[in-house]
Amino acid sequence: MSLKLVALLALALLLSCLALLNFSLGFLLGVTLVPPAAAVRPGGNRLPLAVLLVLTTPGLSLFLAVLLERELLEAPAGLGEAWQRFLGALGQGLLQEHLHGAHLSPLLCLGAYPCWLLLWNVLFWK
């Protein structure tokens, strides 16, 4: 349980710092990452929680957001077009970091993925 405490503290620190920089992004990450983080526990039935963690991966969340955005615009995209838009969104983040010095995307990845991996360690702890 102490590992879960470390993961939740790291996630809280990440979301609070992110909310100061970009509130809407911090809110969306909080909505997608906090419920699985609160539900994960060592032992018990691991399969539903593992599926929930896979579905809330930041990369998969971005891909699903691209599909939802196209659906809300009433121009549904196939998987190929959604994949291209997903890669375009990642490329735009890297381009903004490189050209404009917008370090939010790399710092977000450096914070979100370790929290997510800590939650995997909590889930499959023996």
Secondary structure, 3 states (H helix, E strand, C coil): CHHHHHHHHHHHHHHHHHHHHCHHHHHHHHHHHHHHHHHCCCCCCCHHHHHHHHHCCHHHHHHHHHHHHHHHCCCCCCHHHHHHHHHHHHHHHHHHHHHHCCCHHHHHHHHHHHHHHHHHHHHCCC
